[in-house]
Amino acid sequence: MTEVAEILWQPSLERIGGTAMARFATEAGFAATDYAGLHRWSVTEPEPFYSRLWDFLGIIGDKGSRTYAPGPDQIATRFFPEASLNYTENLLARPGIGPAIIAHRDDGTRRELSWPELQDLVSRVSQAMTASRIVPGDRIAAIVTNDIEAIAVYLASAAIGAVWASCSPDFGPSGAADRLGQIGPKLIVAVPGYSYSGKRFDITESINAVAETAEVERIVLIGEPAPDARFSRPAVTLADWVAPHAPTTIRYHRQGFDAPLAILFSSGTTGKPKCIVHRTGGLLLQHLKEHVLHCDVRPGDRLFYYTTCGWMMWNWLVTGLAAGATLVTFDGNPAFPGPTRMADLIDAEDIAIFGTSARYIDSCRKAGIRPRQTHCLTSLRALLSTGSPLLPESFDHVYENWKPDLHLASISGGTDICACFLGGVPTLPVRRGELQGPMLGMDMATFDSDGRQVTGVPGELVSRVAHPSMPLSFWGDTANQRYRAAYFERFPGVWAHGDFAEQRVTGGFVIQGRSDTTLKPGGVRIGTAEIYRQVEAIPEVLESIAVGQDWEGDQRIVLFVRLRDDAALSDELVETIRQRIRTGATPRHVPARIIAIAEIPRTRSGKISELAVRDTIHGRSIANDSALANPECLALYRGLAALAE
């Protein structure tokens, strides 16, 4: 039997009683400490659960008479099929205490926007959109930094019923176009450049690459472009675009629960990234459930998550406005100009809920950073971690060197659902190395290869019932064929998420890592196809294969390249490969190691087999080497985990 993990933090009965989770539980007829019973009810009785959840969270809109409409499968199941609501109306109708947004940049800039000022800005932007003939369902493509204007334009887009899609400005031209160009945007909103660690980067080329893929009518620039910048479509600054419009009452366009709100992008493992369409009601309800119940966000709390606008956690963060929280944003290098920058921010802004990546926490541990000795952290109640598994040693680090009385919530979800499957429960103890449990409404389990539930050993993480933030669709996938293939082929009728996980006897979970070929260094999902498109354009490279290697509690990318007979993997060629990936995709795509290899394994149908290489360098057996046309070449990869050091 699996050893029961040590309890590192136990909320007091007084603290439990003060949580929204306890109030919700008691109103539903459960004891404040009976999370297991509450969760069981949430997945077995979806109709009363979601109806009560809507009311408890105070969702603004018409709920309709039906809460839950089961379908023949998870994809066809519907929630609130008669509802009418607007995302932005819910975020702006209940202003909290203090400012709405406090925005920081790594150059030291700090800006603040009050709730009335945010409403005025959203009003002006939504009017400018309407004047530009943007109508419900039109797509708005954004290449933006995590700042006030990005949030305001996102809210304006949702206010009028348009569909938002964003990526961070560090994507190169092909990376941005591969994503935003697929959805036929009518409008591009972009920063002309961005700063990172004191350096300035121009992104005119990326803006034009997206503009040239579709019938884009206008480019709106957040900030002044360089004097020599030239754009392929008419361009105007945001200030000039909204200048004709005075603030007025926002006209919210209410739509159905399933109306598209945002498009997020998969990692592009086997081709261009999939465009995942998320529904208005689904994201609002799931995010607000996680904020209010699982993170215990309260009106007036300062809520922070380190994220870019290309990660689902940005959408998640923005919804915190609906809980009455003040959003604290940060754009740039979180360790610039010094390694204590984030701890400085917690104290300076009285942050109550601080979110970051597991990699950041682990880097603090390795660097010997001990905020408890150098900072107050009085305001901090919860620390959230996601992106990759949080090591047990990093749990220790948080409680020893950050704050002993702290709700540490390691959470796990994905771009696919723009929400969390597993995460924090403020009424439960925190056990070393474990995610506390499944979120309300999420029926999570681990399956073996035959589809049988297992406990105490690693298995495939699955979701057994439908939930509101499942994708509405993939863009252009009219028959849902790609949608079904992505999640439901492994175990028919059951969502297989692509993670290895262990379900503990305590009810908690431990994420072991990815079970598919998606790369996830630092918690950012990256598709191998995006790397291949850059590398294999280099003349010396015949073909390549990229895999994720488990490394020091995280994952790093190892790239194997098969070169021309007259080529050698010199230092110059290595740098060329890295530079090509950095500029053509993003800096996150750049492999940690590049290794020359004589042969690459392929299936009998001619596809390269990343899984076979990944398992081989980790010393794992190959599940089905008979499917390979050249399994003998795997001998070339054995032992290369050590070589890659």
Secondary structure, 3 states (H helix, E strand, C coil): CCCCCCEEECCCHHHHHCCHHHHHHHHCCCCCCCHHHHHHHHHHCHHHHHHHHHHHHCCCEECCCCCEECCCCCCCCEECCCCEECHHHHHHCCCCCCCCEEEEECCCCEEEECHHHHHHHHHHHHHHHHHCCCCCCCEEEEECCCCHHHHHHHHHHHHCCCEEEEECCCCCHHHHHHHHHHHCCCEEEECCEEEECCEEEECHHHHHHHHCCCCCCEEEECCCCCCCCCCCCCEEEHHHHHCCCCCCCCCCCCEECCCEEEEEECCCCCCCCCEEEEEHHHHHHHHHHHHHHHCCCCCCCEEEECCCCCCHHHHHHHHHHHHCCEEEEEECCCCCCCCCHHHHHHHHHCCCEEEEEHHHHHHHHHHCCCHHHHCCCCCCCEEEEECCCCCHHHHHHHHHHCCCCCEEEECEEECCCCEEEEECCCCCCEECCCECEECCCCCEEEECCCCCECCCCEEEEEECCCCCCCCCEECCCCCCHHHHHHHCCCECCEEEEEEEEEECCCCCEEEEEECCCCECHHHCCECHHHHHHHHCCCCCEEEEEEEEEEECCEEEEEEEEEECCCCCCCHHHHHHHHHHHHHHCCHHHCCCEEEECCCCCEECCCCECHHHHHHHHCCCCCCCHHHECCHHHHHHCCCHHHHCC
